[in-house]
């Protein structure tokens, strides 16, 4: 049975935006800009480092500024290349902010839902990246609010992030919010703990955890149109 949600809170990376593609493009560009050799294996190395650091950020163990720098310090050390982590980070983020490729169905779904729901993006991303890509994206006209962890000083899954997101979206009743995202930790766990309905975007059909009461699960963004009225 369909349910109406006055507010839809969407995660950005790997939910609306094709972050994997953007990440690969930006990383290759950063190496090329400084005439450093690039091998395909470097991307997997970077992703492993980056994932660990974002998990640390979610747990408040590091700051966004440290994450930006440290992931390139660790990457250059891992691939045994000399370079400036600061300059590579700056170039990488600049390029990443230009990559506005969407996941399949994102535009059509937001266009359809925009008429009956208000839409916010709630992201643990970095400000320059998220604002840059949204400004270039075709979905920008559908977005009422953009809440970025780096700007508000709190990250998903912590309650402080969701409290600020609620205030920025007019403090709607929690029953009127649906959080859509791909992350079990920051999105599904965070949304569940905060008390809003959650929709797990799970295109890879990963196993659903038994101890996490996710409201609904989709493989394709277009399935949202069957769930939301």
N, C-alpha and C positions, 0 to 999 in steps of 0.2 A: 504494500500500500504506500502510495506517495505521501510525503509530508512536506509542508511548506516551512522553510526556514527564512526569516527576514534577513539574516546575515549568514553569508558563507565566508569562512576564513580559509584561504588556500595557502598552503606552503608554496614556495617558489621553485627551488632547485629540485629537479627530477620529478616534480609534480606538474607544474605548468611549463617550466623551461627545460629544454634538453641540456642539462648541465654537463653530462658526459661528453657530448660533442663540443660544447663551448670550452670545457676544461682542456681537452686534447688540442684544440686549435690554439688556445692562449699559451699553453706550455710550449708547443713547438715554436710559436712566434717569439716567446721570451728567449729561448735558446738561440734562435736564428739572429735575433737583434744584437746579441753579443758575440756572434760568430763562434758559438760553442757547438760541438757536434751533438747530434741528438739521435738516440736509438729508441726503438719502440718500447723496449723494456723500461725506459725511464718513466714512462707514463704510469705503469703499474707501481713502480717504486714511489713515485710522487703520490699516487692515490692512497697507498698504504700509510704513508707519513701524514698526509692531509686528514685522513679519516681518524687517525689516532688523536691528532691535535684538536679536531672539532669535538671529539668525545670529551677531551679534557676541558674544552671551553664550556660544553654543556654542564660539566661538573664544577665549574667555576675555579678550575685549577690554573688556567692561563687567561690572559686578556686577548681581545682581538688584535691588538698591536703586536703582541708577542707571537701570535699565530701567524700573522702575515710574514714576519721575518724568519721565524724558526723553521717553517716548512721548507724554505729555500736553503737555509744553512744546512739542514739535515739532508736535503736532496743532493746538494753539491758534494757534500762529504760522502754520501753513499755511492755516487757515480764517479767519484774521484776526479772532479773537475774544479778548476779555480774560477771564481767569479764573485761578483758583488751580490749578496743576497738582497740587499736593499734595492739596488737597481733592477734586479730581476723581478722582485716582487712588484715594484711599481709598474714595470712594463707588462707583466702578467695581468695585473688587475685592470690596467687600462684596456688591454685587449679583451679581457673577459667581459668588461662592461659594454663592449661593442657587439657581443654575441647574443642576439635576442631570439635564437631559434626556439620554437615552441614544441612541446610534445604533441603527438598526433591527437587532434580533436580539441585541443585547448581553446583555440579561437572560436570554433563553432559552439562549444559548450558554454563558454562565458557570454558569447553573444546572445544565446538563447535564454540563459538564466538572468541576464542583466535586466530584463524587463520586469521581473517579479521579485528579485532578490538584490540586496546590496552586497558587494563583493570587496573583501579586503585581502591583501597579501600579508601573511605573517611569517617572517623569515629570520633565521639565524645568520643570514648572510652579512656581507660587508656593504657599507653604505654606497661607496663609489660604484661597486658592481651592480647592486640591485637597482639603484636609481638610474644608472646609465643604461642598462638593458631595458628597463621599463619604458624609458623615454623614447627608445627606438622601436618598441614592440607594438604590434597591431592591437594588443589587448589593453593598452593604456586607457582608452576611453571607458572601459568597463570597470575600472578599479576606483573604488571610493576612498580607500585608505591603504597606505603602505607602512607597515610597522616592521622596523629593522632592529635586530638585537643590538648591534653596535651603537645605534643612535640612542636607544632608550636605557642602555646599561643593564639589561637583563636578557637572558636567553631561554628559549624553550629547552627543557620541559618545566622550568621553574614557574611557580605561581605568579611571581612579580611580572613576568613577561605577559601572561594572559590578563592580569589585572590592568596593565597599561593598555593592552589591545582592546579590552572591554571599554575602558574610558574613552579611547580614541574612536570607538564605533558607537558611542552614545549610551554605554551601559545597558545593552539590551538584556532581557532575561536570558539566563543560560539555556533555557529550553528553546530559544529562538536562534541558536547558533549551531552550525555544523562546521567542524574542522576537517578539512580534506588534506591529507599528506601522505608521503611515502615512508616516513621514518617511524619505526615502532617506538623508539625512545623519545625523541623530541616532540613528535606530533601525537601519536596515539596514546602513549603513556601520559604525556603532558596534558592533553585534552581531557583524558579520562580523569586524571587527578583533579583537574580544575572543575569538572562537572558538566562539560558540554558533550554533545553527541560527536562521534568521530567516524570518519570514513577513510579506510585504509586503501590507498592507491597502490596496488600490488600487481603490476604487470608481469612480473616474473613468477607469479603463483607460488611464492614462498609459503612455507607452513605457518599457519596462524597459531600464535602462542595460546596455550590453554588458560593462562592466568591473567589475560588482558581482555576485558569486556568491550571489544570494538563494536560499535553500533552497526556498521555495514562495511562491506569490502567490495572493491571493484577491480577489474583487470584493465579496463579502458575508461578514459574520462567520459566518453559518450554515455556510459551506463548511469552517470549522474542524472541524466534527463529522465530516466525511468524511476528514479528515487525521489526527486525533488519536484514539487509542483509550484 
